[in-house]
């Protein structure tokens, strides 16, 4: 049996159902991210696991124990919030040890555990400071240490990086992942940031309108989206109108150009491709360059194909000439790079 089991969870507020039959099995030590837009139900599921919301239907099991009706302090769960939620009148050390004190852990043991946690988060000399004397990134690390100090069975993180600037977010998310792997703690991470989810997760649950649209590894979610919503929400997607000429062989016509995918397709489809899956070519689908952006390591070309706006990304090559806006070019892609979507998606 998996370590954390979410079994047919549903949650309604009055007549509004916000979570519909949500199922997930998480292995011990696994890092799973809930990814989706605001209002999709990801935080509500997290709060049900934490015990702050009670499911309308369904069960929550941790290591075989049904915790569905237990209070939050009976579940052995650590929680890290978006807004840190540190006690401003307590020192860093007292904040980290707060849960241990409430649990009645002896003073000497508590002090040893606090020292261990401050070493773990890289703030061994900060114990005597107060939260207002720390940066945002340091405060969030203290919040993480406080959640980990009681040795929880499951760690829950509710968009813990969203209040931080971009550079600190990258550094702290990597540190969170390193600590999680070092401790081997089962973790659920809620975010609406695709890059965060793709970079640190073992698996991602993409949520949409209260359901899990797709669950898979980061590579599966990005390269093999199971639904049109996942394809469009995770990463940038170029869409093309396609005419099916021969469904069994996947022979198609796009913008007057015929080619074969080498695999069967439905009788009516549209095609899509990631920006990095397209390339400039001497022959292929005709396009007109509408803009060029230099993004450091990436050159982004904006184009128009048969009335549709598309984006092509390629690595920066200092010696390579960039096409000019208004220039006619051709684009191509390998057959394996095409995503076949239902017609009209």
MOMOLIN-V723442 format. One record per backbone hydrogen bond with DSSP energy under -1.0 kcal/mol. CO is the residue of the C=O (numbers start at 1). NH is the residue of the N-H. If there is no record, write none. Layout:
<<CO & NH> <CO & NH>>
This chain:
<<3 & 63> <4 & 26> <5 & 61> <6 & 24> <7 & 59> <9 & 22> <10 & 56> <10 & 57> <11 & 18> <11 & 19> <13 & 16> <16 & 13> <19 & 11> <22 & 9> <24 & 6> <26 & 4> <27 & 30> <30 & 187> <31 & 202> <31 & 203> <32 & 189> <33 & 205> <34 & 191> <35 & 207> <37 & 40> <40 & 210> <41 & 45> <42 & 46> <43 & 47> <44 & 48> <45 & 49> <46 & 50> <47 & 51> <47 & 52> <47 & 53> <57 & 10> <59 & 7> <60 & 67> <61 & 5> <62 & 65> <65 & 62> <67 & 70> <71 & 74> <72 & 75> <76 & 153> <76 & 154> <78 & 156> <80 & 158> <81 & 84> <83 & 85> <87 & 90> <91 & 95> <92 & 96> <93 & 97> <95 & 98> <97 & 101> <98 & 102> <99 & 103> <100 & 105> <101 & 104> <106 & 110> <107 & 111> <108 & 112> <109 & 113> <110 & 114> <111 & 115> <112 & 116> <113 & 117> <114 & 118> <115 & 119> <116 & 120> <117 & 121> <118 & 123> <123 & 126> <126 & 129> <127 & 93> <129 & 92> <130 & 133> <131 & 134> <135 & 139> <136 & 140> <137 & 141> <138 & 142> <139 & 143> <140 & 144> <141 & 145> <142 & 146> <143 & 147> <144 & 148> <145 & 149> <148 & 151> <154 & 78> <155 & 188> <156 & 80> <157 & 190> <161 & 164> <165 & 169> <166 & 170> <167 & 171> <168 & 172> <169 & 173> <170 & 174> <171 & 175> <172 & 176> <173 & 177> <174 & 178> <175 & 179> <176 & 180> <177 & 181> <178 & 182> <179 & 183> <180 & 184> <180 & 185> <186 & 155> <187 & 32> <188 & 157> <189 & 34> <190 & 159> <193 & 197> <194 & 198> <195 & 199> <196 & 200> <197 & 201> <203 & 33> <204 & 216> <205 & 35> <206 & 213> <206 & 214> <208 & 211> <210 & 20> <211 & 208> <214 & 206> <216 & 204> <217 & 221> <218 & 222> <219 & 223> <220 & 224> <227 & 231> <228 & 232> <229 & 233> <230 & 234> <238 & 273> <240 & 271> <243 & 253> <246 & 251> <247 & 265> <249 & 262> <250 & 261> <251 & 245> <251 & 246> <252 & 259> <253 & 243> <254 & 257> <257 & 254> <259 & 252> <268 & 343> <270 & 341> <271 & 240> <272 & 339> <273 & 238> <274 & 277> <275 & 278> <275 & 313> <279 & 332> <285 & 331> <287 & 329> <288 & 304> <289 & 326> <291 & 302> <293 & 300> <295 & 297> <297 & 316> <298 & 295> <299 & 314> <300 & 293> <301 & 312> <302 & 290> <302 & 291> <303 & 310> <304 & 288> <305 & 308> <308 & 305> <310 & 303> <312 & 301> <314 & 299> <317 & 320> <324 & 327> <327 & 289> <329 & 287> <330 & 281> <331 & 285> <332 & 279> <334 & 337> <335 & 338> <339 & 272> <341 & 270> <342 & 345>>
